[in-house]
Amino acid sequence: MHKELYLLISCNSMDAAAALSLDGLGLDADQQRELLEHLARSRSAAQVVSLPPPLVGPDATPVSSRTARPAPIEGGGDAPAQDIRPPEPEPPSRRGRGRPRGSSKRCGNSDRVAAHPAAQRARLAAGHDGSDSDAASGVDDGDVAAARDAVEEDIDDLYVYDFEVDDGLAFEWEKVHVSAVPEVGLRNGARPVSTFPPFTKGPTAPRNIPQGCNSAFDILKLLLDAELIDRMCMFTNRYARESCYANSRRFERWRDVEADEMWTWICCVIYLGVCKVGNRGAAWSRSSTFGQPSLYSRMSLERFEAIARCLHVEASHALDEAERTRRMNSDAFWSIEEFARTLSDNFTNFINVGQFMDLDECTCGFRGRHRCRCFNPSKPKKYHFKQFCINCSVSGYIVAFYWYRGKSEHRPPRMPATLWPLVHLVERINSLTNNRLKVGNHVMATDNWYTSLQSARFCHSTGLHYVGTLRTNRISVASPPPGVLLPKTAANSARGSYVCHKVSQGSFSAFLTAWADNKVVQMLHSWPTFIATCCRNQKLPQGVAYEKKAIDRPTIFQNYNEVMGGTDLHDWLLAEFRSSFRCKRWQPKVIIHMLQQAVVNAHILFRLKHGSQSSRTLFDFVAELLVEIPIYKRREENRANANVVIETIVNQSRWWWSQQHVRRTSGTHTPDMVSRPRGENGHRPETRKRCKYCMKSLSHIYCTNCGVFLCGGHCWHMFHSELVLPTHDELLERANGAPEKV
């Protein structure tokens, strides 16, 4: 037909234009003609403003490059020829990244709708290279380059709400009559039937739970399995040995973390969510009013902070700066991605979700620097990380999740950011549950950030029913006729009015219902709605008094309120016992956030397994969990033996030494007055310290095995012979002449 064909596609009234080449698309003459006809019909979507290359007709007569072939029109025949030489593009003023001034990033204007699939491929085709064919076509290289750059900069915005049409089929709109809710006659009267699609599966229930797994700790170990705990231990120990922490004085007292000790550390984190103490030092203090015996009886504060400082689930420190930068540019959450994906898969593997699910975001507060940190002043933590979750609407159980990567998120080509969370999480759930969501009439609810015709079409293709509030600029792709959307003034003048339309394209169909409450709300759904009533307060004209008034309300809005809210329910449970743990690094914040989500999910699984939906609260579950997690005790081979001098422990409490009877009463204990460990400056920082036994006198005598100061004679003998050290009150009784307890 001809060698090359260039289309100048106009978006937002010529603000962003690009000359795109169709060469290499593999289109024959009929396909190119079909594309031109489709673009001519969709004048609001794209305008063929230039066909500069010479066109050769069937009679081999060249057509002038100044005059394009007439575009066919609806009524048949050809449009009159006109001069459509491309004007010189002016660089538009832009806000942010490639967005024309005055336009909205979420704009769904009719001039942004998608054209034929061939036109969509043309938008992504390779640009010009300034070859001779470009010069011969009469197109200035500068115009072509400027136009191409404009569209490449704005390509994400062009496809945010584009809708891929099938076989060039147009959307068809049909007004639907909404009937009243049918009623079923009962002995005591009548009741309305369920207006949801019939569900062919059972309610939400646990699955793959082993026999004998009944306690709270057993359920939690299913979600936080041995693989995740071992991963935390391995990379935490590796960081402590290989990073700059190994060169600090704290590393002199470091010992590798074991799985049981990591569970003890997690237990302390959970406890900090029950008893919220802002100062960890006060929580671990025995003399403070806020001291918590459940904390300092499990782990010392120094050990807790050492593990928190070294907590890692990936060996990021072992990479050089260039490799870390490359991975960070590729995925900002790469250092916790493997941990997060494994935990999400564990959430999915142990639940059979019921009919109702919702997609929404959770937040993890963080005020530090990170490329993916979001800002939303309406959230409880306005600086936060965003986590997309699919939850069970009834129980609040997180079925699957992933962390939002911002603008650097890797998505398939032309995949909108609002559609990708739904596609990614649904496909992951289906891959782990043998396509459970594809049958049974499951219902997925979303808010207006996710809802679009694309989302409805994806759910239709996967067997899901769909309901969600809709922004009015999301359906311009379907060219809705007048009357589909209610005006904003209807909320004041005609409260209770509604209108329902059915939109279809090929095998796909959906319903769009608009209802005027105190504001006009648009709802996109996949099953038909009925009409019911609800009560609203109406102000009387005489004064400030109100009266109840019944107004019409489509049942789909009540259905949406029943389905939406599973993520909010999980957030509410999580916020009730959110840990007060604070850290400057973002990795521990995110890891602890996921650990607490695992605790909430374990509580939901526990209730579903034992059938105690209302009697067993989250507080009861956490209290039982804190009792069942064992207190870590070091193995005998790691303890001090008779002839080995282990690390010096100077600042441990008297209560702690009372528990170390094996270390105190065995081995060789040599007194020394000059063998105190030297500091970084080469000096011994302490020459005298209070006796660890009597807690009264200052002594120079130092035990090289125990690492404590003791008075000579009686205190030295009693400290190394008694199995349990006396308390302070017992020491006072002995000083006053009371007999010693046997």
Protein Blocks (a to p, Z undefined) as FASTA:
>chain_A
ZZbdcddddeehhlaccdddfehnlpafklmmmmmmmmmmmmmlpccfbdfbacddfkop
acdfkbccddddfkgpjdddddfbdcdddddddehjhiaehiafklccfklcccdfklmm
mmmmccdehiaklmmnopafklmmmmmmmmmmmmmmmmmmgccdehhiacdddddddddd
dddddfkbccdddfbdcdfbdcdddehiaehiabfklmmmmmmgfklmmmmmmmmmmmmm
mmmmlmpmklmmgccddfklmmmmmmmmmmmmmmccfblklmmpmkbmklcfklmmmocf
klmmmmmmmgccbdfklpcfklmmmmmmmomklmmmmmmmmmmmmmmmmcccdfbdcddd
dddddfbdcfklccdfkbmblbdcdddddddfklopafbdcddebjmlccdehiafklmm
mmmmmmmmmmmnoomlmgopiacdddfklgcfklmmmmmmnopacdddddfklmmmnopa
ehkaccfklmmmmghiacdddddehjbccdddddddfbccddddfbdcdddddddddddf
klmcdcdddddddfklmmmmmmgoplmmmmmmmmmmgcfbdcfbfklmmmmmmmmmmmmm
mmmmmmmmnopaklmcfklmmmmmmmmpccddddfklmccfklccdddfkbcfklmmmmm
mlmmgcjddddfklcccdfkopafbfbdcdfklomaccfbdcfklopacdehjlmmmmmm
pmbdcdfklmmmmmnopacdZZ
